[in-house]
Amino acid sequence: MDIITHQAIDPHLCGTPQQVEQGYSRVALRTSQAMAADHLGLVHGGFIFGLADYAAMIAVNHPNVVLGAADVKFLKPVRVDETVVAEAKVEEHQGKKHYVAVSVSNRKEVVFQGMFTCFILEQHVLGAHP
């Protein structure tokens, strides 16, 4: 399935799609030293959130999808040079509103979980394209 949203995302920051189907995506991210929050190699949670958000966006896979809200839990730390994988599944949709469950895991355990509320707008959130 072709990805038709968030096409300018940098895979080094938000991950590389591994699988995209109707209502589902799997995205992998190899963390880097540039993501470290401290000298011990703890990855800043914003990068894990960005991975999860990107997975949610491509699970919905509409050019005008935006994030409206997220209820998330950071469960375990992520380290530099670790690969984490986000799996996103559209659990429910009501008109333009989509509820997407996202789980991020390393090879051993779940490190992040969230429910993302995504909206499909009639036009791009920044307005009409020139």
C-alpha atoms as one frame of an Amber mdcrd trajectory, in Angstrom:
protein
   0.000   0.000   0.000   1.342   3.440  -0.909   1.877   5.974   1.862  -0.031
   9.165   0.960   0.580  11.226   4.104   3.545  12.737   5.923   5.753  12.027
   2.923   8.516  14.466   3.957   9.219  12.743   7.301  12.923  12.131   7.948
  13.294   8.387   8.643  16.314   9.084  10.880  14.040  11.032  13.225  10.666
   9.250  13.015  11.416   5.803  11.614  11.116   3.785   8.443   7.811   2.130
   7.509   8.084  -1.662   7.428   4.458  -2.489   6.695   1.423  -0.398   5.784
  -2.052  -1.824   5.314  -5.554  -0.410   5.576  -5.804   0.710   9.212  -2.402
  -0.672  10.259   1.266   0.239  10.155   4.582  -0.959  11.522   7.487   1.511
  11.654  11.061   0.855  12.865  13.463   3.442  14.298  17.156   2.943  15.051
  17.990   5.406  17.819  21.148   7.497  17.539  23.492   9.504  19.724  21.805
  12.676  18.436  18.650  11.545  20.305  20.433  11.207  23.673  19.089  13.199
  26.597  22.144  12.566  28.761  25.651  11.093  28.889  24.284   7.626  29.750
  22.511   7.304  26.388  18.890   7.708  27.454  16.840   8.559  24.360  14.596
  11.609  24.794  10.948  10.543  24.892  10.026  13.018  22.162  11.684  10.784
  19.588   9.655   7.773  20.764   6.498   9.886  20.666   7.415  11.054  17.140
   7.802   7.434  16.021   4.424   6.515  17.519   2.740   9.573  16.007   4.160
   8.803  12.563   2.940   5.200  12.819  -0.545   6.464  13.742  -0.592   8.919
  10.830   0.279   6.282   8.230  -2.150   3.770   9.752  -4.877   6.309   8.903
  -3.003   7.189   5.678  -4.907  10.237   4.446  -3.191  13.359   3.036  -5.002
  15.640   5.522  -4.712  13.581   8.707  -3.629  15.459  11.841  -3.152  14.546
  15.482  -5.797  16.008  17.783  -4.954  14.311  21.075  -2.886  11.536  22.572
  -3.100   9.576  25.811   0.296   7.934  26.215   2.418   6.008  28.712   6.198
   5.713  28.662   6.776   2.278  30.202  10.516   1.599  29.862  13.587   3.623
  28.909  15.046   3.467  25.406  18.784   3.633  24.824  20.961   4.973  22.036
  21.736   2.362  19.319  18.551   0.420  20.043  15.928  -0.434  17.428  12.343
   0.186  18.454   9.279  -0.754  16.446   5.898   0.973  16.561   2.741  -0.885
  15.611  -0.355   1.214  15.024  -3.889  -0.027  14.495  -7.038   1.982  13.868
  -9.341   0.692  16.596 -12.387   2.782  15.770 -13.457   5.627  13.548 -16.423
   7.945  13.747 -16.662  10.081  10.651 -13.482  12.142  10.441 -12.222  11.022
  13.861  -9.971   7.953  14.083  -8.767   6.311  17.300  -5.410   4.639  16.760
  -3.769   2.350  19.331   0.027   2.413  19.165   2.521   0.179  20.921   6.309
   0.620  20.716   8.604  -2.273  21.567  12.255  -3.134  21.560  13.202  -6.759
  21.087  12.436  -7.549  24.721   9.454  -5.529  25.900   6.861  -2.832  25.311
   8.389   0.585  26.045   5.485   2.888  25.106   1.724   2.653  24.588  -0.784
   5.218  23.508  -4.153   6.014  22.042  -3.979   8.699  19.364  -7.030  10.659
  18.260  -6.528  11.601  14.620  -8.730  13.804  12.474  -9.103  13.886   8.709
  -9.596  17.486   7.644 -11.283  18.685   4.455  -8.090  20.485   3.470  -4.498
  20.623   4.693  -4.224  22.089   8.201  -2.088  24.937   6.801  -4.643  25.755
   4.108  -4.894  25.147   0.408  -1.780  24.132  -1.485  -0.568  26.564  -4.151
